[in-house]
Amino acid sequence: MLRAVIPIHAFTVAVVLVLVSAGCSSGHKPAAADKAGRSSTPVVLKLASISFLNNQDAPLLRQFADRAADLSGHRLRVRVVDPRLGPGGPEQQVARAVRDGKYELGWIAAGGWDELGVTSFQALQAPFLISNYRLMNNVARSSLADRMLKGLEDYDVVGLALVPDALQHPTGRNRAFVAPADYAGARFFTIRSRATDDLLAALGAAPVHDFGTKSDGQPWPLEAGGPGIATGNVIMQARLSTLFANQAVFERLSDDERKALQTAAAELVRKAIVRTPSDQAAARIFCQNGAIAMAGHADLTALEQAARPVTAKLERDSETKGFIEEIRKLKASTPTGRALVLPPGCRREPHPATLTGKRRSPTILNGTYRYTLTKAAAEAFGDPATETLDEYPVVATWYLRDGKWATAGPDGGKGTYTITGNRIAIYSPRLGYTDTFTFARDADGTLHLKPVLPMDRGDQFFTAGAPWRRIGPSVK
């Protein structure tokens, strides 16, 4: 079942905060008692949830409120409110306000807790670890959830539920983010989280946290709709949300009231799992106003390689390391489902976004080029160039003309290229990704290419393993 969504996109959103007074009546003031000695006035618990961040969760929170009332015989009344906020991270402000007793309940993303010194949810932020909805749901209903929530006790709040929310894909305003090189120098909007900031830094991007600040991209769920260009097979973050209570308030509730709250929270998790969309359904929604690019195998490998130091940093915490290992085991036993098939007309071919400098006409490199890869060069380069040493020398011929390229031979390929500054970005439709090289030219037109890393080692050698000698004009 698809969730009800009111999409608000950070690229174009003009945020309007609805300020709700924090002076709602608390259920802990003296109240008239019934004949059995119980208060006849319902306990009112204000649940702080930021509307412009959590609007798609609003139906779930209303159901939670209704269910808590029913289970408590209407002795509990949960009111979902939009909190008063000052400058700084909005989710961290909600957590502090609940801890300090301004609100009785709170709802924020699990990834926001590390900014407050709570480390028990850090495993959920391990880059590219939770990569499908089935795995995210399995984590939320496993014993991991209770153990992660227990970490909130050190912050003087009580964890009630870890709720699966959405898989968030890297989404660009005007370009695709499919490889580490695409992030270099980009401004990426995210909610405050140390682990997310570390990942963006590892990819070469600059995180921005203030609404209204210009950005080039952000994590975004496909089911929230476009616009933009999302990378369909890269999950930048798996967003899970936390429902929690002020510890002192929770302890003052009666046993029945606490049980009602906990039961309603457990049912909230199950309802969130039911509303999880399929990848195909989410893609159809996004493609109504946006486009989807797909990262190639080399891109995915490069992303994982770039993110390894971030995971290693998280694993310095022994508890986080143990949680990551448990999630990996769950992942190994969780079916991944069918590969994403994009709706007609939705696919966007990725183009490099990292090139800086003035865009130049591709005609400056028009010509026919030939180079020879020798056995000695392959041995010097190493694996994978050495896998078929008996086939050397290998002669390659490339045709460049007006932004299009082709290679000679029965297995020849073709694609497009762009030139920015001293860089040429070569896109291969067959492989589904772009390789970028710096280039220098001799007086006779010979090209010397140097890979812009990270890049598949095979592409490095077989494309740039020898100078390209210009042997004639381009062909039509």
Secondary structure, DSSP 8 states (H G I E B T S, - for coil): ---------TTT---------S----TTS---B-TTSSBSS-EEEEEE--HHHHGGGHHHHHHHHHHHHHHTTTSEEEEEE-----SS-HHHHHHHHHHTTS-SEEEEEGGGGGGGT--TTGGGGSTT---SHHHHHHHHTSHHHHHHHHGGGGGTEEEEEEEEEEEEEEEESSS---SHHHHTT-EEE--S-HHHHHHHHHHT-EEE-STT---SEEEEEGGG--SSEEETT--SEEEEEEEEEEHHHHHHS-HHHHHHHHHHHHHHHHHHHHT---HHHHHHHHTTT-EEE---HHHHHHHHHHHHHHHHHHTTSHHHHHHHHHHHHHHHHS---S-----TT-B---------S-EE-GGGG-EEEEEEE-HHHHHHH-TTGGGGGGG-SEEEEEEEETTEEEE-STT--EEEEEEETTEEEEEETTTTEEEEEEEEE-TT--EEEEE-SS--HHHHHHHHSS-BEEEE----
